[in-house]
Amino acid sequence: QVVDETDRMLREAYQSWLPTVIQFTRPTNQNHFRHDTPGRTLLHPLTTIRRSGVERGFKGKCYPRLAKIVCSATLTQDPSKLSQLELHHPLLLNSGKKRYRIPTKLESYKLICTSNIKPLCLIVLLQELRGEKCLVFTKSVDDSHRLSTLLGFFEDLPFKFSEFSSLQRESTRRKTLAAFKEGKIDVLIGSDIMARGIHIDGLRYVINYEMPQYVKTYIHRAGRTARAGESGSCFTFLRKNEVKRFDKMLKKADGSSCILRSLPEESIDSLRPVFETALEKLKDKLKGSAEPEASKKSNKSGDKAPGALKRKRGKQT
């Protein structure tokens, strides 16, 4: 039995997957195979071939026993959580000296900018990456949607981008991811839904549009690139007051260093006129989408019409 992304799987319900799996992996005194119908053999609860001798803690118990392997780049060491997996004398294997490890061939960069020009800095950085595949991580689904909408108001951008978030239907996300893998889309903008279980061949760049709050988050995001011995780069946008905290956070991961990178001021300034127009369009669009939501809430509140209220008062008098 192999459980990947164990820390997240233990944190999420996933339709009660764990009790179901554990039930079928518990040893039984029944035979390895069960013959339900003549000529047909069904595999019974998962087991392994019996090993010679008696393992510690298993004297008098049935054989064979299932081997369990749990994996994660940020595996929890909380006994109360690991106990759910019913591990027997578990052995911890770590790929580095520290608990957290960043890919060997990953280059980390930090870019310092103010919040009011961050979208411009992102565009300039993506222009410098020259259309290479790139994942852009935001802190929330709403932020991903706003950023994607804002970039959509810029004309003639030299890269193709798309939103990738839980606001979309699953079928839409599958098509978007397939287009990204095929190179029809250069940039995906989303939240941490992209940080787990997604492998993209040839992905060289990851951008943290906001600073990750935890080193675990940084590792999983940056781990989308520099995989299987390949090289990759991770860029993180920071405000000045976030730099010290970010550097301290990275020291928890094998003492990794982060290179300070700057962007050409003239490239940022050239986008300002278009940026102002795009911001106005974004405000109008968000305002327009907020009005129907407000009307829905007022209709659901059950408020009675003014005339009905007057009629009710008239009866009381």
N, C-alpha and C positions, 0 to 999 in steps of 0.2 A: 504494500500500500504506500503510495507516494502522495503527499499533500503539499502542493506548491502555494506560495504566497500565504503561508500558514497564519501569520499574524492578522492579516485581513480576514481570512476565512473564519478564524475564531471570533472575530469582532462582529461579523455579520451573520444574520440568521440563515440566508440562502435556503429557505424552505426546509429548515431543520435537517440539513444534510448530515451533520455530525452524528446524531443518534442513529440514523439509518445506516450509515457506513459502519459505525462501531458494532451495531447489532450483527452485521454480516461478517465481521472480522473476529468475533469472539470464538475461541476454540470450542469445539463440540466433541462428544464421544462418538459421533456418527462417522461413517465412512466418508472418504474424500469425495466419492461420487455417489449420486443417488439415481436409481433406476426407477423413473416414474412410469414409463411405458416400455413395452418390449422393443428392443432394438434402439432405444434412444437414451442417451446418458446426459444428465444435467449436472453442471458444476455446482456443488453445494458451497456453503460459506468459505470464503477465500482462505487458503492455507499455503504453506510451503512444504518442501520435501523435508522429512525428518533428519535432524542432525544427530550424529553419534553422541552418546553420553547424555547426562541430564543437566540442563541449564539451571543456574542458581535461581531459586524461587519457583521452580517448576516441577519439583519432585512429586510424583503421584498425580500429575495433571496430564491431560491427553496431548498427544502430538499429532501431526506437526503444528507448528505455531507460525503465525504470520509475522513477517518483518515489516516494520514501519519506518518510513523515511519522511521527515518533515523539513521543508526548505523555505527559506526566505532571506532576502538581503538584510532584513531587519527583524530577525526572529526574536520573539519575546522570550524572556527568561523567568517570567512570572509563574511560579509553580501552580497557582490556582487556575491559570489559563491552560497550561500544558497538561494538567491532570485530566482535562476533558478528553484528551487523545488516548488515555489509558496506556501510556508508555511503560515498558518494563526495563528498569536499569538503563535509561537513555544515555547515549554518548554524544556529547556536543563536539561538533567539528567546525572550526572556524578557519576561514581562508586568509585571515590577517592577524596581526598582533592585537589590534583593537576590535571592539565589538562591531563597529561599522567600517565599511571599506568602500572607497570610490574606485571605479575602474582604472586600471593601471595607465591606459593610454588616453585618459580623459584630460583635457585642458580646461581649467575653470577660469572664467573671466568675470569681473564685476564692473558695471558701468554706473557711474553716479550722475543722477539727473533729478530735477524737480518734477513733481507730479504733473504740473501744468503742461510740460512739453514731452512727457513720456511717450505718448503715441507717435510723435515726430521722431523721437530717438529710435523707437522700434522700427519705423519705416526705413530710416537711414541704415540701421543695422541689417535689416533684411535685404536692402539694396546691395550692401557690401557682400552679403553671402551669395549673391549672384544666382538666385533661383534654385539653390540646393534645398533638398528636403529638410524641413525644420518643424519642430513642435514648439508652440508657444503656450505656456501654462499661466493661467490666471488663478486667483484665489477662490473664485466662485463661478457658478453657472451663469449668473446674471452679468458678471463682469465680462465673461467670454462673449456673451451675446451683445453687450454694449460695444465692446472693442471691435467685434466683427462688423457690426452695423456702422460704426464710425469709419472704419477703413473702407467700407463699401462706397462711401461718399467721395473718396479720392479717385480721381480719374487717371487712367494710364499708369497704374502701378506696374513695375517690371516683374511682378510675381503674382501667381494665382493662389488665393487663400480660401479657406472655408471654415465655418464654425463646426465644432464637434462637441456636442453636449447632450445632456439628458433632456433638454427641451425639445430635441428632435425625436422622431420616431426611430425605433430600432432599425427598421429597414433603410431609413435615410442615413443613419450612422454607418451601416454596413456598406452602402454604396459610396459614401464619402471616403471611408477608409480604403476601399478597393481602388478608388480613383487616386488617392494619395500614394498607394503602393505602386500603382502603374505609372506614376509621374505626371498625371493629368492635373494634379494639385501640388503646389510647392510647399504650402504652409497650412498646418492645422492649428486652430486656436481653440483651446478647451481648458477644463479644470483637471483635477487629479483623476478623473475617469480614464485619462490617457496614460496615467503613470504605472498602471498595473496590467500585466497580461497582454501587452501589445508589442509585437516585434515587427520592425520595419527594416527590410534589407536596405543597406546603403544610407541609413539615416545618420547624418554627420553632426547635426546641430540641434540643441535644445535651448530654449530661452525661458527664463523665469521672469515674467512680466512684473510680478511682485516677489518680494523676498519670502522664501519658504519659512514657516514658523518653527519647523523642527528639522533636525538633521535627517531623520527618516524620510521626510518628504523630499528633501533635496536628493538623497540617494536614489529613491525610486524614480524621480523625474530624470535626473542625469543618467540613470541606468538605461534609458531608452536608446542611448547612443554609446559608442565605444564598447560594443558588445563582441564577445568571442574573439578578442585580440585585435579588433579594428580600432582605429583612432576616432575621436570625436571631441566636440567642444560644447561647453555649457556656459551660457551667458546669464548673468543675474542683474536686473536693474535695482538700484538701491538709492534711498535718500541718504543724505550725509549722516543723519543720526542713526542709521541702521548699519553702518559699515563695521563698527567695532563688534556689535552683536553677531553679525554675519561671519566675521573672521573667527570669532570665538566658537561659533557653531561648527565651522568646518574643521577645527582642530580635533573635534571628537571623531573624525573620520580619517584615521591614519595621519593626522597632522597635515592634511592637504593644504597647499597654498593656492592663492587665487590672484591672478594677474589683473592689474588695473588697466582698463581699456577706455580710450576716449573716441569720440565721434567728431567728424569735421563740423565746425560751427556753421560754415557757409551752406552746407547741405541741409542742416536743420532750419536755418533762416529762410532758405528758398521755399520751404513748405509751409511757412506760417500763413500766408494769405489763403491758401486752400484749406488750411486747418481751421481757420476762423469760420469759413463758410460751412465746412463739414460739421463743426460743433453746433451751429445754428440749425442745420438740417436734422442733426441727432436729437436736439431738444424738441423740435417740432414733432418728430416721429414718436418719441417717448411720451410726449404730452398727448398725442393723438391716440396712442394705444392705452394710455391710462384712463381716458374718459369713458370708454366702454366698460372697463372694469369697475369704475366708480358707479356707473348706472346699474350694473348687475348687483352690486352690493346693496344699493338703495332699494332695489326691487325685492331682494331677499330678506330685507330687514322687517318686512311686514307692516310698514307704515301705511295707515289708511289715508285715503284721499281727504282733502279738507272738507268737501261737501258731506262725506259720510260722517266725519267727526261732528259737524254742526248738527246733522240729523239726530245723532246719538244724544247730544246735549239737549236738543229740543224735547226728546222723549222724557228725559230725566226731570225737566221742569214741569 
